[in-house]
Every structure is written in structure tokens, then in C-alpha cells.
Amino acid sequence: MKSSLKRCLISLGLAVLALPALAGYTTNIDELVKKAEPWPELIAIPHARAVSKDTYAQIYSECYKTVQGYEYFLKHPKPYPNMAFHVDNAAWNARLFERTGNEGYAKIAVQFLEQAHKLLVAPPPEPNAQPNSNLVRWLYWIDKWLQPSAAYGAEPRKWTQAIVAKSCPNFPAGNAEEYGSANRPFRLALIGDCLLKLSPTAPDAARWRKYTDTVWNYWWEARDTDESTDHYNALWFRYLLEWIEVRGVEKEFWADRRVKQLMERYLYYVTPMGAFPHISDSCGWNVSWGHYAYLFEACATHYKDGRYKWAAHRIVDYSINRIEKLSSFGYTGAEAAWSLMKAYTIADDTIQEKPREFEVALIERRKWTLRPWEEIKRTALWFDLQPGVMPDKLVFYGGSDVDSMALMVDVVGDAGHSHAMRPTVLALTDHQSVLISSNGYRDIRPVDHNIPILQDFEGYPYDMTPTHFKNTNSQVQDVRALDLGVAGYGFARIGNYQGYPATLLREIVFVKNVAVLIKDSMTSTVGLNFRWGPLYRIRNVGPDYGPNWVNTYQGEWIPLRQIYKNSPVLARFRNSPRDLLVYFAPEKGGKLEIIDESDMDKTALLPLRVQYALRQAVQPNAPVSATTLLIPHAPGSAKALADKVKVTLNEPLKSAIEFTDPDGVRHLIVLNHSGQPLSLTGLQTDAEVAYARLREGKIDAVGLSGGKRFILGGKDVAGMAAAPKANVITVDH
Amino acid sequence: MCTWVRLLFPLLALFAGAGCLRAAIPPNLMPNGSLENGLAGWTPGQGAALDATQGKDDAQSLKLTFTPGKRADATSPRAPVEAGKDYLVLLWFRSEGYSRPGKYDVSSTYTPVWYDAQGKALPVTGGNSFPYEARGNWTRWPRLWTAPANAVALGLQFALYGRADSQTSSQWIDRISVRRLDGDVKPGGKRWTFYIPDHWFSGNFRVAADDDAFQGSAVLANPKFTNDRGYLAGNIYHKGLPPGQYRALFHLKIADVSGAAPVITLDTNSEKHCGVNGRAVLPGEFKQANVYQEFALRFIVTPQTGWVDWRAHWNGGVPAWIDTITVVEEEIYSEEQSKALFD
């Protein structure tokens, strides 16, 4: 142990918990470099530059081919003992009949219905042979779509009614009865309204009606969801779009201003390259692409808004050209195709794509607070809608070009299925490559996320309550986003960080299409001996690294898998070759550490913890800081980039960092929260945030916030800066 | 001696040299554990008697009868043991009466009594309980114990007791066997590592940074912040271990090795057999303060064991860390071995 630290510990009465000088738990980086997955020499990814209704028809036709194969089962003397199988096939064929008018599809649909009905008449012992309430949704649509068909005569209609009656013999009280503006209550309410349409006198009809109206009225008051996850939000939207049709409120829904604001939020989630980022509880990157494509096509048509068309087309282009195998996983395959069939119907190809207007924005949502657990159990409602809004995400885009750089940071408050790991980097993408993303569904430890680690060596009784149940930890206190023109600036101040009496201030300078600087400043109200510092989840490292930097990359494939550790990979999206230099501004005693967790989780999406660990005896209310510079670049060595980073000033309240990008352009970033003007050799400014770009010896771009002077080499360049714009994508309340 | 043992021994002797069986079944060291010779060697106390009407496989067993306010007890014959060696103790029991629902007012226990060369009982280090509720069917009850220093024999003391208003209850005990169970870690055997900071600890303690620990973090109990005793590790409930011999390796560290009182108690709990093995870890067993050391706790899994949980209980006073519990195979039993040992 270094003697100064030891003296400090002794003075704090902590000598009994002595620290070793070296961390033996870290992985040998050379070994990790050796086993890194190499980029292939060539990854040729085609682009569907002209996505249209025909594109959707091609995709779902491709998926239908696998469904067609199931007609084989119609020839069996005994029906295949799985009720959902038959109803699902009936639905696909009924939908195709509805779209094409081809009676052949209707006949097949009716045959599957007959098989399903046979399972009711002579029930086989298999547990899946009997219907469940979820089938009512499908039977509603089958019945609706087949209405004009000659094949759907009196007898098949009786079969439908018989299966419906068996599917919902009563209101499913107990665990299923759940309230809120969330996917599970929406699904049940949708089932309820489908049932009431099909069978108005169904058992417990009054109870069903009361339930569906309660769920609808609650959501309509909020006009928002209480969940924050890419996957469950997609399911929620899917149910919602079906539900408005079943309830017959489409006109009112699409005309509503607040609904439109809700859609706007999700529009701003889409990366320029077309992927929908992985957020919290989800099987992985872009998993619900088909649902979002449908949602945005519906928005484009109803709002006559080309921005949604742009988003839908980007998503489809990204997804179909990068998915390894469309049929390997239901969510990315058949489920997506089902939604594309709807997208086909709703899409209006006369609407032209149009880029979004904002490049840097704070996204907000309605404010919810998690109920106490006892109250949740008593009321089956997880969240209370509060007046006002709360932050949701910070987004930074380098433009709308498919190669533009994108960054998304989670600043959401209480929300269902959220990992609540604020302010984690959810996505960093550039040149159509995923550079930073989220870990798996059940990876819910702080170290599974792209946020600073914070742990004391003493066993201080901080709040370790799992975030899914109680969200008093890592509370967002303040958050901003400013578009400075050539750069974006944002910050999030997080209180009670990871359960400690500590505040984390994360500042982000997003140099558009060049690099990202992230400065984390931590202030604890108690003096503790901490190990803390920035952490990023990574899949591969190499080919080189240094004492305070490492080159990283995702690799050729982005896996999606089931929710638990070691569970199988279900689908993969192909990634474009791009590397990311992760450069940590040198700190005294700071140490680059990489921990390989693949032994504990063989199919981990991002098995490597790349962290810059600072072991510091933190004094009460005295901030400490750590800064990361992230520079995307073409695959290969990052040494030349790392060598050209110059950290002129690196203190908790003041930073000045220069670097050269892969094109040889020089950049300077200054952060100054000292309250005093900053004066360094050749640099003076009173700004809180200042950025300058030096191309071929000349300053050609400047960004400035919180000040009026920015003197470089004796010349005040503040006048070159555009006025900062604080863009907020919000919802009325 | 039971019939199967009488039959098996010559077979074992025959095949052992040829290596036809993976491992010999160690002999049963408990004389008259099946009450085949009545109460010979037994010391029945009040409420204890030979029941000649029922037994696990025959019509002989020890019956303890509790009548309200009157404790019943008995002590078994002694099995020869060697200090420091491990012994698999297996018995069968069934019971009637016992606690009414929610009352937990009738208890039955079995306590290992270790004797020195002079026949004197060594200080009792702990007892074990049977379930509070009655078990109508014959139930297998395995334990793995280590003979303490100076022990040369082991006896089992049984007791059945309750309150004055408790209901009359009976317990039958039969087929006690004591077998020396040697073993070592199987080369190339399977390992299961449980990283304790991943949720396998009680709310009393916290995950703390620890540069010596696996993945850099450990669960730390520090009296500076709490002296509430509790489980440093537990709630693992691992399922699916095949019948066999295993050892759990607890990776522990304490800040002060000078004390005398146990800092941590280790045990193996299970779904069907409750606590299978346990031991206290004394400060003096650590070679150094603030240095991780592995402490092994051997255990057996029968075909009926169900989930297994390995626990480390902090007894307060001294800062203590745990980062992992690793379970390693010693030997996986064949069906024949399982039957020979446990049926």
C-alpha cells in the first residue's frame, strides 16, 4: 500500500481493513487480445435504399413459407395436440385472405380452426391441447377477417365461438388481474374487449367490462406507458394499436395531441443507422424491430409525417440486411413479420422520408412513482401517475445520415422493467456499427452497465435494494441537453448514487461524428475509502492497449439471447466493422482493469468489464472526477490516436482535453464549473463548456455554453459559436 | 448386521482387487444400530423401549414416547472412530403426534457424543433437530461429521420432549449406520462456483470492494457498521447434484485471527435432509489475518436430497469477508453404491 494512502486510512481509523497494492482479480489483457473475435476481412451489407410496402410483403411472405409447411399437420388423422398452433396458423391464413381476397387462404384457415375444434371435442391428454385466454385475441381477428369468406360458414363460426367459450370460462382474477399502463394489463384488457365483442354475454362479462374500462381510462388519463424497455414498450404498442381498433376509438386516438407526443418520443429513440437500441429488460439489440416498423408506418400515415417514414424504413433496412436468420427466433422473425404484414396494410408510400429536426435532445415522459411493495400486492398497480413529467433519455445524433454517430443515455425515473441504472450509456453507434450497448435482460448489477463503479472497501451500509422493486437509489436530480451546433453537451446529476450518500455528475460532450467525452464527478457526504471510476461493457479488446487506454469493438455479430445467464443465443444481427478507443484521462493511482466474466456466463452479450479503477480515500463533500474519451475509428490499432490525446487540465471542476481524430483534425474540449474564468497557456474562457475544432491549423468550428469569451491563441473565437439550443421532446400533462 | 451388508462384504472382497466396483462401501461401525440384538449396547432412558412390532425393514426398532411433561431419551451403542476423520451417519426414523400446526412445541433431537480413550464424553459441540412435524413414513436422515481431537468413539443421544400441554408423541429409530467416509477431490471433476455478491447473502451485510476477491468484490460483515449476526452467504438452493460425495470450499477472510470464539459457522442445508454437515471456523484456523483462505465442508447427496444450500453464518465481532463458495466433486455414486449406502 502506498504510504500516503495508508497514513490517510490510519487517520480515518481504517487500518484494520488494509488494501493490497494490486488487484489480482483482473484478467490479463494480452490474453483477452489473443482470444478477441477478429473482424472478417470483408463484411458486405446490402442496403434496401427504397423500402416500400413491397418490402414488407416480401418479408412476411418469406415468413409465411414456414407457416405454409404446417399445412402438413392438416393431413394427420388426429389433430396435432397444440391448440395455439392451430389458432396461430388460422390467424396467418385469415390475415392473408383479408389482404389478398384469395379464398385458398380462407379455406386453410378454416381447416386449422376445425383441427382446433377437434381438440375441444375429444381432448387429448397434452396440456397445450386446451385453449387459453390469449387465443381470444387471435380468434377475434380470425372471425373478423374471415367474415366475407364463403369458407367461413355457420359451422366454422360455431367452432370459433366454442373455442372462445373454453378459452375464457371466467374472469382470470388473482395474479393475472393487474392494472397500469403496462404491457401485461394491456394484453389482458385487449383480451377482455375481444371477448366482449365476440361474446357479449360471456361469463363475467360485467367484470371484464369494468376491468377493460379501468385499464383504458387509466392509460388515457396518462397517455403514456409506465414501462421503460425497448421490448415491453413494443409489446405495449402492439397491444395498444390492436386495442384501439377493437374498441373503435382509432379516430379519437390518432387525432389526440398527447398521443402524438408519445409517438414522438419513440421516434427519437431510433439511431440514424436504423437500429432500435436495447433498453433494460429485453433479449437484446433491436429485438422488436418489426413492431416499431409497424408503429412508425402507422404514425407516418395518420400524421402524414415523413419523419416516421424515415424511422420505419431505416429500421427495416437495418434489420433485414443484418439479421443472420429470420426464422431463428420468434421475436425477430415471425413476430416481426406479423407486424410487417400490418405495416404493409397501413403504409402510405406517397409520404416521403424526412429527417428529424433535432440532433441533441432531452426526452421526457409522464412522471410515475413506484408504489410500496405491500401496496402493489394489495392493488395490483405498480405505479402512481404523478403531475408533471420526468426525464427519460438523453439523445445525441450527428445527423440523419446512416453513418452518423449516435449516443443514448438513460436518465429515466421510476419505470417498469427498467434497470434503473442511471446514467448508463445505452448505445453508442457510428458508421453503422454498435460500439457500446446494454447487457442482458437479467444483468442488473451496476457493474453490468456503462456507469461508474462505486464501492467502498469497508462494508458501509449503503442501500443495495434491487432496483426492480425499490427505486430510491440513483435518483435523477437534474438533467439537461444542449445542442451547441458542432457538438452537443448534456449532463445528468444523480443523487443517492448506487445507494451511497453520494452524488454523481455525468457530463457528456458529444463532438458530432467524431468523439464523445464523458466526465464523471462524484461527491460523497461521508468520507470513505472507495474504489470507483468509469466502466464500460465491451465484447472484444485489441489489437492494442496502453496504461490508460484500450481499443475495443463489438465484433461481427450482435447476439440476442434468452433472459438468463448462459441461456442460448437466439438471433444475431451483423455489425459493421468499427473500433472504439476507450481512453481514460490519467489519474494518480488510476488503473486500467479488464475483468472477463465469460466463465460465469458463457453466452454473455458483453462479457468484459473495462474500467478505470481509482482507489481513493474520498473526503466528505470533496468531489473527485474521472474522464473518458471515446473515439470511434476504422478497425485496427488505436495507439496513434491515444498518443495524440493531450490532457492539459484534469481536475474535478475543470478539464481541458485535446485530441486528434482519425482524419487528423484537432479538437479541444474545455469544461469549467469552478465559477471562475479559466486561463491556461494560449486559452482563456469564462464558459462552462467550450469546444473548438482545428483543421489544418485553423479554427473552423466552435461550440460554447455558459460564457461569452473563448480566447485561443490570442483570438476570441466565441463569435463563431452558434447559440445553444435546449431541445426537449416532452409530453403534455 | 443387516442382510445386505452380510451379503455385500464377501462380494466386495471378491471384486475389490479386480477393480470391478468403483469404490468399496465402507463398513458400518455402529454395533446393533438396527436393534437386531434388542437393546444390547443401548442406554434407554425414560420413555424409551424396544418396539418389537415395527422397524424399517423388520419388526425391531427403538421407540421414544413423550407424554406431556415427560421427556424421553436414549443413547446408542458406541461406534469406533478416529479423530479428524469424517463419518457418514445414517439413520431412519418415523414419528407420530408432534407439534400441532404452527405450534412447534414438540421437539426431537439427536446429539453426537464423542468419547475419548478413557470413555469420557468430550464436550458437546452441538445438537441436531428432527423435523417439528410428524413423519408417518420411514425417513432417511444422513449426516456427515468429523471426529474431533481425542475422539475414539461416537454415540448418538436421542431425545423427544415438549411442553406440559403438548400432545403425546412417538418416534421410532432404526438402522443407524456409521461409516468412515474418506475422499478427495476428483481430478477433472465438475465444479460449481457461486459468486456470493451476486445476491446470495442476507440483508445485514453489503457487497464491498475487495481487490483480493474474485471479480474484485466480496460480501463484508464489519462490526464498525453492524453487529447483527446473520448469513454472509446462503440462499443458493442449488438443484440437480447427482448422489455422491462433494465438498464445498468457502473462500473466507477475517481481519483478526487472535480471538478464540468462532467467527463464522459453515453448514450444508438441504431440502429433504435439512442440515447435512456443519462446522465452526475458529480464528486460529486462519493462517493470516486479511488473507483469503479456503475452508472445506464435505457433504453427501442422496437420491432424495433435493436442493442444497451452503451457508456461512457470521457470528459478529471480527470483520469477515466471503467472495465465493465452490462445490467440487469427490465421487459420484453409482446406483449400486447409492443403494448400498442409503437404502
Interface residues (C-beta under 8 A of the other chain):
Chain A: V16 L17 A18 L19 P20 L22 A23 G24 Y25 T26 R445 Q455 D456 F457 E458 G459 Y460 P461 Y462 M464 P466 F530 R531 E593 I595 E597 M600 R615
Chain B: T193 Y195 D198 H199 G203 F205 R206 V207 A208 A209 D210 D211 D212 A213 F214 Q215 G216 S217 L220 A221 N222 K224 F225 T226 A255 D256 N290 P319
